[in-house]
Amino acid sequence: KELIDTAAEKRVVNQIERCAYRVDGVLDVHDLRTRTSGGKVFAEIHIMVDGDMTVRDGHAVAKAVEHCLFEEVPRLAKAIVHVDPTELEDQP
């Protein structure tokens, strides 16, 4: 039989976004993609951080987002957190 993946429910998508925005250092969230398969949720999310942040610090922010997601999103099986730096014109 063929399995068909579907996007996660809007409630789950909102939960993922809220979780990411609560992490210190996350300035914006975009390109969030989710899918469900076999009752599990798989997510890929891009977070924007200060472009002057070190790679180590950006990685720490991404790990904090990942930790939040696994703590708060039921059925989450995998999360990929991609870090994007702000550009000078993006900063307030």
N, C-alpha and C positions, 0 to 999 in steps of 0.2 A: 504494500500500500504506500501511497505517496503521502508524505507529511508536508503540511503547509505551515510556515511560520507566519505569525501576524504581529503587528505592532502591539506594544503593551498598552493597557488601558490608560486613558487620560489621567486618571487619579495617580497611577504609578509614575507617569511622565512628570506630573507636577511635583510629586514627592521627590523625585531625583533632582529636579531643578532647585527646589527649596533647600535640599540638603547641601548641594554644591554652593549655593549663594551664602549659606551660613558659615562656610569655612573662611577664616581670615586669609586675606591675600587674593581671593577670587573677586575679580572686578566685573566679570561678565561670563555668561554661559551661552554657548551657541552650538549649532550642529549636533544636537542631541538625537541619537538614533537608538531605538529600542526594538527588540523582537522577543517573542515568547516562543518557546519550543519545549514540548514535553512538560509543560507546567512551570518551566523555569524562565526567568527574565535575563536577557543579555542586553547590555547597554554600552554605548560609546558616546562620550561627551567631550566637548572641547571647552576648556576654561581659559579665560584671559587673565594674565597676571601682569604686574608692573614689568615693563621691558628692561628695566635696569636691575631687576632681581637676578641673583646668581642662579646658575643651573641647579646647584644643590638646593637652594631655597625654593625654586620653582618645582623641583621634584618633591620636596617636602609638602608643598601645598597640594600637589596632585595626589600624594599618598594619603593626606588628610581627607580629601574628597572621597577617595576610594574607601577609606575606613568608615566614613560616615554612611556611604551608600550601603556597604555590607551590614552595618549595624541597624539601619533603619528601613531598608527596602526588602520586604519579605520575598522569598523565592528568587532573589538575585543570585545568579550563578556565575556571571562574569561581568566585569566592568573595565573598560578601557578609558583612561583619562588622558586626553591630549592637552598639552600646555601650549598656548599661544601667547606671545608677548604683545603688550600694547606698543603702539608706535607713538612718537611724540605728539602727533596730531590727535591721537585717540585719548590722551590723558587730559583730565579736567584742568 
